[in-house]
Amino acid sequence: MTPHPRIPGHRFLHSPGPTRVPDEVMDAMRRQPMDMGDPRLERVIQACETGLKALLQTAKADVFMYTCNGHGAWEAVIANLLAPGQQVLVAGTGHFSESWAVQAEAMGARVLRTPWREGYPADAQSIEAALRADSSHAIVAVFVVHTDTASGMTSDIAAVRQALDAAKHPALLVVDVVASLGAASFSMDALGANVVLGASQKGLMVPPGLAFVAADAAAMKVAAANPTPRFYWDWARRQSPLSYRKFCGTPPQTLLFGLEAALGLIFHEGLEEVIARHRLIAGAVHAAVQAWSEGGALDFFVREPAARSVSVTTVAVAEGMDPEAMRAVAREQFQVAIAGGLGPLAGRTFRIGHLGDMNPAMILGCLAGVEAAMRVRGIPFGNGGVQHAVAALAGKR
C-alpha cells in the first residue's frame, strides 16, 4: 500500500457542519471524566444549561440536552409533542424541512406541508392559510427550520409567528436552529417560539454528538397530555436536579466540557460581536459568489438576498458542470474542504460553510482554494472573486 503523503499545515474545513473546533474547546475536552457525584460535574452541566439559555435569549424555557445529533433532537420533539395520528404543519424550506416531515410521519404523525419554492424562504402566507383552514385546531405544532443547511437559506421566524397569531391558532411554534444558533440573531422569547432545538457541531463549535431542546410552559403542557410511550426522550423524566436523570443515564462529559468552553468563547467575544463577525464574513463570500456568477456557470441558489444565510452559502452550478469533482480537487489538491449538494440539490450545487470558529483570513484562503479548484476543473467563473471579498471585508464595497 502506498503511504499517504504528509501534508503540511492543516486542511481548511468549510462544511456547514461539522465546523472547526477551537483549540480552547479541544483542550477542555482533554480533561478526564469525573465520578457522577463530583460537584464539579454539576457545575459544568449548570454552566451549559445557563449558557444555552443566554444564547437562546430565553428566561422562560427549560433546556434538555441529549447525546445525539440534530435528528435525535427532532425525534425528542416529535416524541414529546405528537401522538400517532395527530397533525403537525411543516413549513417548506427545502431538504431539511422535508427530512423532518418524513421523520414525523415515520413516528406516526400526520404531516401537512406548505409548498416550498426553490430558492425562496418559508412562505408565511401559506402557513397562515393552512392554520386558518384548520378550524378544529387539529394541528398541534408548526415546525420551521430557521436556516436550511442544504439550501443556505434563512427564513423569517417573526413572520411565521405573526402568521400563527393572525390565524388565532393555538399550535406551538417549534424552530430548528441547528444551523443558525451562534451565527444569526435569535431570541426565543421575543419571537414567541415555544420549542427550539439545536446541535453542537455548527455555530456552537463542538464536535458532533450533543443536541438540545428548549421548551416553554405551553410546550411542557402539551407534552404532559401526550399519551405516547417514551423514555429516553421524555422531557418530564429529565426535569430533575440529578445529572443521571437529566441525561437518562451517564452524561456525555467530554462533550459537555467542550460546550462549556465554547459558550465561554462566545460570551467572551460578545454575542453581538459574534453575530456581526458572521455577517461580515458571509458578506465576503456573497461578494465573491456575485463576482463568480458573471462567468455564467455559477449563481446564488437563494434568490432573495435578505434570505441568504450567514452560516452557509449554496452555489448553484450550471448543467454539465460537476461540483463533486471540483470539491475533490479543492480538498485533495488545495486542502479546502467544502460541502456538496444534499437531497434534490445533489450534483446541482456546492456549499461554502462560514460559521463558527472563523475569521477573515480563513475565509479568504477558502475562496482562493475554491477558485483554484474551479480553474483546474474548467468551471468558468467571473474574475475578481477574492478581490471583491477583500473589499467587502475592508468595508470598501
C-alpha positions, 0 to 999 in steps of 0.5 A: 500500500502506498503511504499517504503523503504528509501534508503540511499545515492543516486542511481548511474545513468549510462544511456547514457542519461539522465546523472547526473546533477551537483549540480552547474547546479541544483542550477542555475536552482533554480533561478526564471524566469525573465520578457522577457525584463530583460537584464539579460535574454539576457545575459544568452541566449548570454552566451549559444549561445557563449558557444555552439559555443566554444564547437562546435569549430565553428566561422562560424555557427549560433546556434538555440536552441529549447525546445525539445529533440534530435528528435525535433532537427532532425525534425528542420533539416529535416524541414529546409533542405528537401522538400517532395520528395527530397533525403537525404543519411543516413549513417548506424550506427545502431538504431539511424541512422535508427530512423532518416531515418524513421523520414525523410521519415515520413516528406516526404523525400526520404531516401537512406541508406548505409548498416550498419554492426553490430558492425562496424562504418559508412562505408565511402566507401559506402557513397562515392559510393552512392554520386558518383552514384548520378550524378544529385546531387539529394541528398541534405544532408548526415546525420551521427550520430557521436556516436550511443547511442544504439550501443556505437559506434563512427564513423569517421566524417573526413572520411565521409567528405573526402568521400563527397569531393572525390565524388565532391558532393555538399550535406551538411554534417549534424552530430548528436552529441547528444551523443558525444558533451562534451565527444569526440573531435569535431570541426565543422569547421575543419571537414567541417560539415555544420549542427550539432545538439545536446541535453542537457541531455548527455555530456552537463549535463542538464536535458532533454528538450533543443536541438540545431542546428548549421548551416553554410552559405551553410546550411542557403542557402539551407534552404532559397530555401526550399519551405516547410511550417514551423514555429516553426522550421524555422531557418530564423524566429529565426535569430533575436536579440529578445529572443521571436523570437529566441525561437518562443515564451517564452524561456525555462529559467530554462533550459537555466540557467542550460546550462549556468552553465554547459558550465561554468563547462566545460570551467572551467575544460578545454575542453581538460581536459574534453575530456581526463577525458572521455577517461580515464574513458571509458578506465576503463570500456573497461578494465573491459568489456575485463576482463568480456568477458573471462567468455564467456557470455559477449563481446564488441558489437563494434568490432573495438576498435578505434570505441568504444565510450567514452560516452557509452559502449554496452555489448553484452550478450550471448543467454539465458542470460537476461540483463533486469533482471540483470539491475533490480537487479543492480538498485533495489538491488545495486542502479546502474542504467544502460541502456538496449538494444534499437531497434534490440539490445533489450534483446541482450545487456546492456549499461554502460553510462560514460559521463558527470558529472563523475569521477573515483570513480563513475565509479568504484562503477558502475562496482562493482554494475554491477558485483554484479548484474551479480553474483546474476543473474548467468551471468558468467563473467571473474574475475578481472573486477574492478581490471583491471579498477583500473589499467587502471585508475592508468595508470598501464595497 
